[in-house]
Amino acid sequence: ATSFTYSCEELVHRFSPHSKFLDRLTVGCVILQENFSNFDDLKKFRLFNGSTFTNFVDIAASPTHCVQAAGQWNLFVENAEVNCNQQFTLVLTEELENFITPVKEVQLN
């Protein structure tokens, strides 16, 4: 399956506020860094499938961290003034994948 990954910086600087992705990439996933808390800026990123907007906060909070569309995804960035000091990754792919998101191990004494 074809997949592409994009960082916050790439989405802000490489793409226009309204960019289209490849037709066959119908699954969009958002993976957050550990202890991510910059949800105000994350809400500024949205995927649009032709009928519905889904913001990155809702995608990241879903059980699979992904949403699937019947067709092409379009990226919308609400405001170019986005702080990328906390990292997230947008994964666009052809098929729904299983993502393992690591969490910090608790030290037991």
N, C-alpha and C positions, 0 to 999 in steps of 0.2 A: 504494500500500500504506500502511496506517496504521502509524505508528511513534510511540513515546514514548521519551524519554530521561530518566534520573534520575541525579542526583549522589549521592555518598555521604551528604551531609547530608540530602537529600530522603528517601532510603531509611530513614535512622535516625529522623528527626523527623516525617516526614509519614505514614509507614506503620506499622502495628502490627507486632510481631515475626512475625505470621503473616497476611500479606495476600494476597488473590487479585487477579489481573489479568484483563483482558478475555479471553474465550474465544478470540477470533480471533488473539490475539497469541501465536503458537506458537513464535517464535524469540526466544531470549534471548542477547544478546551483551554481553561485558564488555571495555571498552577502557580501558587503563591509561595514566596520564600517563608521560612519559618518565622513566626511571630509578626507576620505582616499586619500593619495597622493603618495604612494609608488608603482607607476605603473611600474617602472623599474624592481623591484623584482617580482611583480605580473606576468609580462610577462614571467618569467622563468618557470611558471607552465603551463602545457598544457595537455589537454585531447586528446586522439587519439582513433578513432572509427574503426580502421582497414584500413581507406583510407584517413582520413583528420585529421590534427592537429588543435585544436582550443585553443588559449591561454586564460588565465583567464581574461585578460583585455577585450577581445572581448565578452566573456560570460557575464561578469558583466555589460557591456555597452548595451547589448541587451535589448529590451523592457521587456522581461520576466525574465531577468537575468539567462536564462537557454538555454541549447542546448539539442537536442534529437538525439540519434543514433539508428540505427537498431539493434545493438548488443552491446557487452561488451565494456566498457570504459577502457582504459589504462591510467595511470597517468605517465607523464614524467616531471621531474624536471631538468631544464637545468644545474643548479649548486647548490651544497649543501650550498654554501655561500649565504644564503638568510636571509634577515633581517625581522624578524616577529614582529617588534615593532608596526606596525599597523595591526589590525586584519581583517581577512576575514574568511568566512566560505564556504567550499565546501559542497553542499548537493547533495547526489546521491540518486535517488528515481526511482520507477517504473513508475510513472505517473507525468505529468506536473502539478505542483501545482501553486497556486497563492501566491506570497510572498508580504507581505506588508512591505515596508522598511520605517521606521519612519524617519522623518526629524525634526530638532530642530524647535520648535515653535518660531515664531517671536514675540517679545514683542512690543506691541503697547502702546504708551502713550496717 
